Amino acid sequence: NSDAATAKSLKNIRKYSNNTEALLDLNQGRIDAVVVDEVVGRYYLQKKPGLYKILEDNFGKEDYGVGIRKSDGSLITIQLFFITAIFSIPLGCLVALGKISKIKPIKAILSLYTWAFRGTPLLLQLFFTYFGLPVIGIRLSPLAAASIAFTINYAAYLAEIFRSGIESIGKGQFEASKVLGMNYCQTMIKIIIPQAIRNVIPPVCNESINLIKDSALVATIGVGD
């Protein structure tokens, strides 16, 4: 008889909850055949060659799909990374420029900001943003709270990096720009900042790596990472 005829001759059908139990009964002679996915059948055939025989005729076809949760961890990490980078870099630049300015009140306020956010754990800041702000009526979604906490924290670190990068440029550069008749803004944009960018690239890359690792903290407020 052909494989198809053999399959049609099977009258009594028994259902099993898993393949292991079905194959166990097949090995012990309690049943004559097992219907499984082709991939599963060939796996067991390779595992125990000569013990099983696979019918070449298929009973039918079935489509398979792969489902991905909307809160996929990698997507949350990427999203949080880009949100933090987009907002913390400009904020860090502004804070750095404010800290090197000659206006003492601004320098004092920004120094207090960097001291506070660089001196306290990011996890504590995250908890305060998500659990503390609702006390005063400000309720944020987990991702929004994480984005705000990460942006403010990393802006403080980047501000110090940018400040040190600017101050690493020799005073002769400032003096040369004055001789050329440039004002402060022209000096910063055309001479100082382009050179400072080259100096701050390595530490900024290190902060980027830290940001990816720190993104795991958002799991503490219910964001799947």
N, C-alpha and C positions, 0 to 999 in steps of 0.2 A: 504493500500500500504506500501511497505517497504521504508526505508530511501533512498535507491538507486533509486527506482522508483519515489519518490518524487523529488529527485534532478534532474532527467532526465526530469521531467515535466515542469521544469522552462525554459521558452523560451526567454523572454526578459531579457537581461543582461545590467546592468548599472555600470559604473566604478566610483569609488569615490577616492578622493585624500588622505583620511584618514578614519580610523575606526569610529571616532566620528560622522561624517556626515552620514555614512551608518547606524549606529545604531539609529541615531535620526530619519531617514526616516523609519526604521523598526518599531520603537516605535509608529510612527504616522500612520502606515498602508500604506505608500506609496509604499513599497516593501514587498515581501513575505519572503525573506531570505537574509542572508549576508554570503559571503564566506570570512573567515579570518583564520589566523593561529590558530591551535588548542589551543596553550597556551593562545593566546589573547581571544579566545572564552570562554575558561574555567575561565579566569579571570573575564570577564563580567558576566558570569553565577554565580560565587560566590558573585560578588558585588551586583547583583540584582537577587536573587534566585526566580525561578518560572516565571520570565518574559520571559526568552529565553529557547529554546530547541536546543540541539546540536545533529546533526545527527551522528550516530556512524560510518557510512561509510565515509572514507576519499576520497577526490577527487584525491589526488596524494601526492607525497613526494617531499620535497625540502631540499637541503643541505644548511647549514649555516656555515659561517667562521668568524673568528675574525681577523681583521687586526691590526697590531701594527706598528706605525711609526718607521723608522730607527733611528730617533733622539729621541728615547724614553727617557724621563727625568731621570728615575731611572738608566738607563744604562749609561747615560752621567755622572751622579753623581758618580756611582761606578768606571767608567773609570778614571775620574779626581781624585778621591780619591786615587786609587792605583798608578797612575802615580806620583802624588805629594808625596806619602809616599815612593815610591821606590827611588826617586831621592833626596828628601829633607832630609831624615834621614842620608844617607852617607855624604851629603854635610854639614849638621849640625855638624856631628862628626868631620869632617876635620876642620871646622871653630872653633869649641870648642878647639880642640887640638892646633890650631894656636894661639888662644887667651891666652892660658896658657903657651905658649912657651916663651923663653927668648929673642927671636929676636924682637927687638922693632919695626922695620918697618912693619913686618907682623902683629904684635899686633895692630899697629895704623890703618892699612888698614882694618883689619877685624873688629875692633871696630867701624870704620866709617861705614862699611857695615851694621852691626847689628843695629847701631843707626839710620841709614837712613831708613832701611826697616821695623824696628819695630816702628818707629816714624811717618810713613806716612800711610794713609789708603790703604788697599788692593785694594779698588775700583780704587783709583788714579793710583796705579801701573798697574792694569789691563788695564785701559784706555791708559796709556802710552805705554804698550807693543803692544796693538792692533791698536791704532790710531796714536801713536807718532812715532813708528819705521818706518812705511811706508814713513815718511818724508825724512829719510836717505836711502831709497831704500830697507828696510827690510820688506817684507810683509809676514804675517803669517796667517794661518787659525784660526778661532775663538778658536777651541779646543787647538791648539798648543800655541797660545798666552796665553790662560788661564792656561795651564799646566806650562809654563815658569814662569808666574807671581806668581802662587801659590807656585811653588817649591822654588823660590828665597825668597819669603816672609816667608814661613813656615820654611825654613832652618835657617833663622835669629832667629826665635823664638826658634827652637829646639837647636840651637847652645848655647844660653844662658842657656837652661835647662840642656844640657849636661855639660857645663862648671861648672855650680853650683853643679851638681851631682859629678863631679870629684873633685872639691875643697872641697866638704863636707867630703871627706875621710881624716882621720887624718894624720898628717905628720909622725906619728910613723910608718905608713905602708910603706912610702917611705924609712925611715931610716932602717927599718927591711929588706927591699929588698936589700939595699946597703950592709948590713952586710952579706947577703947570696950571694953576688957577682953578683947580677943581674944588667943589664944595664937599661937605661931608657925605651927602647921598651919592654923588658921583664917585667919590673915593671908595665907598663901600661896595657899590654895585659893579664898578669897572675894574677895581684893583684888588681890594681886600677879599671879598667874598669868593671870587673865582679861585684864588689861591687857598682859601680856607677849606673850600669844598674838597680839594685834593687831600688835605690833611685829615679830614674827618671821615673819609670813606671807610677806612678799616674799623673804627669803633662803631660806626653806624651799622655796618654789616654784622658786627657782634651783637648789637642790640636787636637786629632783625632775627637772628637765631634765637635769642632769649625770648623774643615775642612769641615765636612759634611754640617754644617749650612752655611758656607761661599760659598759653591758651588752654592748657589742661585744667587750669583753676576754675574755668567757667562751669565745670561739672558740679561744683559745690553749690551753685544756685539753680541747678536744674536744666542747664543747657547741654545737650548731647554733643560731646567733643570727640 
